[in-house]
Amino acid sequence: MDDRTDRYAGNAELLKALAHPLRLRLVRGLLECGCRNVGCMEANTGQSQSCISQHLARLKAAGVVKAARAGNEVYYELADPRAAAVIAALFEEDEAL
């Protein structure tokens, strides 16, 4: 593959990783609140810990988020600035309402 094809493939992978309502919500929450743990995300979304963890694993595998352990807690933060740009583009209109 040439560089251009690699770029398309990478962007497609990012979009696939974000292509779920809960994953969009998790990433947007990280952008708005910064580094967060699963317990905080659970309280804010109403989803189970296992459900959130599965979606975070998908986002982490795609390089969208990264995790850091602090004692018994794992904190997540955005790792790919392209995800912030996608979220901004998707929700910009909502912010104007």
C-alpha positions in Angstrom: 0.0 0.0 0.0 1.1 3.5 -0.7 1.0 6.3 1.9 -2.4 7.6 0.6 -4.0 4.2 0.9 -2.6 3.8 4.4 -4.1 7.1 5.4 -7.5 6.1 4.1 -7.2 2.7 5.9 -6.2 4.4 9.2 -9.1 6.9 9.0 -11.5 4.1 8.3 -10.3 2.3 11.4 -10.8 5.4 13.5 -14.4 5.8 12.2 -15.2 2.1 12.7 -14.0 2.4 16.3 -16.2 5.4 16.9 -19.2 3.9 15.0 -21.3 3.0 18.1 -23.5 5.4 20.1 -21.9 4.4 23.5 -18.4 4.7 22.2 -19.2 8.2 20.8 -20.6 9.1 24.2 -17.5 7.8 26.1 -15.1 9.7 23.9 -17.2 12.8 24.1 -17.2 12.4 27.9 -13.4 12.1 28.0 -13.1 15.3 25.9 -15.4 17.2 28.2 -14.2 15.8 31.6 -10.7 14.6 30.9 -9.2 11.5 32.4 -11.9 9.2 33.8 -12.3 5.7 35.2 -15.0 3.1 34.4 -16.9 3.8 37.6 -17.4 7.5 36.6 -18.4 6.5 33.1 -20.9 4.0 34.5 -22.5 6.6 36.6 -22.7 9.1 33.7 -24.1 6.6 31.1 -26.2 4.2 33.1 -24.5 1.3 31.4 -22.9 -1.6 33.2 -19.2 -1.8 34.0 -18.7 -4.8 31.7 -20.5 -3.1 28.8 -18.3 0.0 29.2 -15.2 -2.0 29.6 -15.9 -3.9 26.4 -16.3 -0.6 24.5 -13.2 0.9 26.0 -11.3 -2.2 25.0 -12.4 -1.6 21.4 -11.4 2.1 21.6 -8.0 1.2 23.1 -7.3 -1.5 20.5 -7.9 1.2 17.8 -5.6 3.7 19.6 -8.4 6.1 20.3 -7.9 6.0 24.1 -5.1 5.0 26.4 -5.2 3.7 29.9 -3.1 4.3 33.0 -3.4 2.4 36.3 -3.5 4.2 39.6 -3.7 1.7 42.4 -6.8 -0.4 41.7 -8.3 2.1 39.3 -7.7 2.4 35.5 -8.1 5.9 34.1 -8.7 6.5 30.4 -7.9 9.5 28.3 -8.0 10.4 24.7 -5.0 9.2 22.7 -5.9 10.2 19.1 -6.5 13.9 18.4 -8.4 12.9 15.2 -11.1 11.5 17.4 -11.5 15.0 19.0 -11.9 16.5 15.6 -14.6 13.9 14.6 -16.5 14.5 17.8 -16.3 18.3 17.4 -17.6 18.0 13.8 -20.5 15.6 14.8 -21.7 17.6 17.8 -20.9 21.2 16.8 -24.5 21.8 15.6 -25.8 20.4 18.9 -23.8 22.9 20.9 -25.4 25.8 19.0 -28.9 24.8 20.1 
